[in-house]
């Protein structure tokens, strides 16, 4: 004996109904248009910011540029101080070597002679 199985229930919403209805193609064009409009509204500020970033004209560029110039000025001062420090180190090394040789090596200094 064979048993009869009930038919599966009919879905309440069939995606093909939209296309096959009288207003299907117009509805799809409307949905695509609204989607593109929403994407344009959302992505417009992002794309403008991206374009400004590429051109290098972002809003915060002025303060950053001033800060970079100030840092470059300070770097120049540090280089000058480094040169002075190097010269002072050389002078100190020379004085230490001269003192290490004793009084005989110093020019213009007479030695105390013991008879």
C-alpha positions as CSV (number, residue, x, y, z in Angstrom):
1,X,0.0,0.0,0.0
2,X,1.3,3.4,-0.9
3,X,1.0,6.4,1.3
4,X,0.3,9.8,-0.1
5,X,2.5,12.6,1.0
6,X,1.0,16.1,1.2
7,X,2.3,18.6,-1.3
8,X,4.8,21.2,0.1
9,X,3.2,24.5,1.1
10,X,3.2,27.2,-1.5
11,X,5.6,30.1,-0.5
12,X,3.8,33.3,0.4
13,X,6.3,35.4,-1.6
14,X,7.8,34.3,-4.9
15,X,10.6,36.5,-6.2
16,X,9.5,35.9,-9.8
17,X,6.2,37.5,-9.0
18,X,7.8,41.0,-9.1
19,X,9.2,40.4,-12.6
20,X,6.0,38.9,-14.0
21,X,3.6,41.5,-12.6
22,X,2.5,44.4,-14.6
23,X,4.8,46.9,-12.9
24,X,7.8,44.6,-12.5
25,X,10.3,46.2,-14.9
26,X,9.5,49.7,-13.6
27,X,9.9,48.5,-10.0
28,X,13.3,47.0,-10.8
29,X,14.4,50.3,-12.5
30,X,13.1,52.2,-9.4
31,X,15.0,49.9,-7.0
32,X,18.2,50.3,-8.9
33,X,17.8,54.1,-9.2
34,X,17.1,54.4,-5.5
35,X,20.1,52.2,-4.6
36,X,22.4,54.2,-6.8
37,X,21.1,57.5,-5.3
38,X,21.6,56.2,-1.8
39,X,25.2,55.0,-2.6
40,X,26.0,58.4,-4.1
41,X,24.7,60.2,-1.1
42,X,26.7,58.0,1.3
43,X,29.9,57.8,-0.7
44,X,30.1,61.4,-2.0
45,X,31.8,62.9,1.1
46,X,34.2,59.9,1.3
47,X,35.2,60.4,-2.3
48,X,35.7,64.1,-1.9
49,X,38.0,63.5,1.1
50,X,39.9,60.9,-0.8
51,X,40.4,63.4,-3.7
52,X,41.6,66.1,-1.3
53,X,44.0,63.6,0.2
54,X,45.4,62.7,-3.2
55,X,45.8,66.4,-4.2
56,X,47.4,67.2,-0.8
57,X,44.9,69.8,0.1
58,X,43.4,68.4,3.2
59,X,42.0,70.8,5.8
60,X,44.6,70.1,8.4
61,X,47.5,70.7,6.0
62,X,48.2,74.3,7.2
63,X,49.0,73.5,10.9
64,X,50.9,70.4,9.8
65,X,53.0,72.4,7.4
66,X,53.8,75.0,10.1
67,X,54.7,72.2,12.5
68,X,57.0,70.6,9.9
69,X,58.8,73.9,9.3
70,X,59.3,74.4,13.0
71,X,60.7,70.9,13.4
72,X,63.1,71.5,10.5
73,X,64.2,74.8,12.1
74,X,64.9,72.9,15.4
75,X,66.7,70.2,13.5
76,X,69.0,72.9,12.0
77,X,69.7,74.2,15.5
78,X,70.5,70.7,16.7
79,X,72.9,70.2,13.8
80,X,74.7,73.5,14.8
81,X,74.9,72.4,18.4
82,X,76.2,69.1,17.3
83,X,79.0,70.7,15.4
84,X,79.9,72.9,18.4
85,X,79.9,69.9,20.7
86,X,82.2,68.0,18.3
87,X,84.7,70.9,18.3
88,X,84.6,71.1,22.1
89,X,85.3,67.4,22.3
90,X,88.3,67.8,20.0
91,X,89.7,70.6,22.2
92,X,89.1,68.7,25.3
93,X,91.0,65.7,23.9
94,X,93.9,67.9,22.9
95,X,94.0,69.5,26.4
96,X,94.0,66.0,28.0
97,X,96.8,64.7,25.8
98,X,98.8,67.9,26.5
99,X,98.4,67.5,30.2
100,X,99.2,63.8,30.1
101,X,102.6,64.5,28.5
102,X,103.8,66.6,31.4
103,X,105.3,70.0,31.7
104,X,108.2,69.3,29.3
105,X,105.8,68.9,26.3
106,X,104.0,72.2,26.9
107,X,105.4,75.0,24.8
108,X,106.3,78.3,26.6
109,X,106.5,76.7,30.0
110,X,109.9,76.5,31.6
111,X,110.8,73.5,33.6
112,X,111.9,73.9,37.2
113,X,115.5,72.7,37.3
114,X,116.8,71.1,40.4
115,X,120.6,71.5,40.8
